[in-house]
């Protein structure tokens, strides 16, 4: 047996102390890599506070979900069906909604074949999203139920139940496919006889040059019938500039509950295997995905799903969720976004479904739509905010790299409230010239206000370098931040 000299205890203690000191004093490469990985590259994107993605520290403030305001009802259309879509073309709004050849024909009284054969897709248009016209399109023979002739699609079995168009913004898309749409259902097990007679279901793809004259892209469903269980919802697709692909959110049954799945495609024909979204809370049915890019920050998807309460007479309300690209939905807010409301009408069976389409309808507001002609408004970017009480609160962002010359905020304060802004380095040290004390007073209510420090808004020297933003707030709401490029390429003035 080999013997080693005994090391005195005091010597061993000195070695341990030296090893601990070296561990503390010498940073590891892994820590540097982690630090770099946490720097967010936001460029000049608008970032709305619907989640905590941008936030590193929050003290005394909360994330607040704002309640949409019921606006005066729109003129016709008043959809008979549950699912509707509102598009904005740049010069007009287009409204697609479901109708029936004979409203007395239901799946309960006449069976699913007669019921779905009787469904049609109706069309209206408007310049202000309030006053709508229903043009006579002369695409089909006059019908007693649609005397104005505003039918864009008829006699497409299963498809008209949930026909959902979108404007295809993919670069280079052919003119005759400027619009695309999905529609269709999957048969339930007890409907096999109808399936054998009419063929399999699934989501079929359509295209159009003007949103009125539609043709099938191919005869076969592009999203398989087996995926849906049963697709009886509004299944919406769109081109994602952020992900550089088509994205579709559709309804599935997940563990016995109505839930949401997602698939993507490069060509709108071949779709990736679906991913189930873990959006449901325990014992919660989500009847419609209603997921779409937010038009002022399209890298963020806004979802307004219908929560279905089967045990309460099939009562429904509207929830709010968000997602960033392929990530799972963020459920920062679990409360209702739009409640059924006073009176019995909002508490009826499946009475509340949000339409696809969130659009700017004035210089300061945006509108969203529900079935039966209801319109709700919010301030621009106003889904949610960082909210501070009068006693005050502080928020600090994660380190971020921006591109631009000025910092713009969308905010509101009370008469007594205020917001101060400070820029810091990644260690949290205030940057000279951009300290809290140097920030010009910010109070009032503005959709877009440029932050200034001692009269200067010029941030060009900080562009491209990681910084943190510190907000100190009193009785105030902060809705979004955005770094803007120089106006007309001219550097902002500074003292």
Secondary structure, DSSP 8 states (H G I E B T S, - for coil): --------HHHHHHHHHHHHHHHHHS--HHHHHHHHHT-EEEET-EEESSSSTTEEEEESEEEEE---EE----SS---SSS-EEEEE-SS-EEEEEEEES-TT--HHHH-HHHHHHTEEEEEEEESSSSS-B-----SS--BTTBTT--EEEES-TTGGGS-EEEE---TT--GGGSEEEEE-----GGGHHHHHHH---SBEEEEESSSSSEEES-SS-SB-HHHHTT--S--EEEEETTTTEEEEEEEEEETTEEEEEEEEESSSSSB---EEE----TT-EE----EEEETTEEEEEEE--EEEEGGGTTEEEE--EEEETTS--B-S--S-SB---SSSGGGSTT---EEEEEEE-SSSEEEEEETTTEEEEEETTTTEEEEE-TT-EEEEE--EEE-SSEEEEEEEEEEEEEEEEEEE-TTS-B-TT-STTTB--B-SEEEEEE--BTTB---TTTTTS-BEEEEEEEEEEEEEEEEE--GGG------
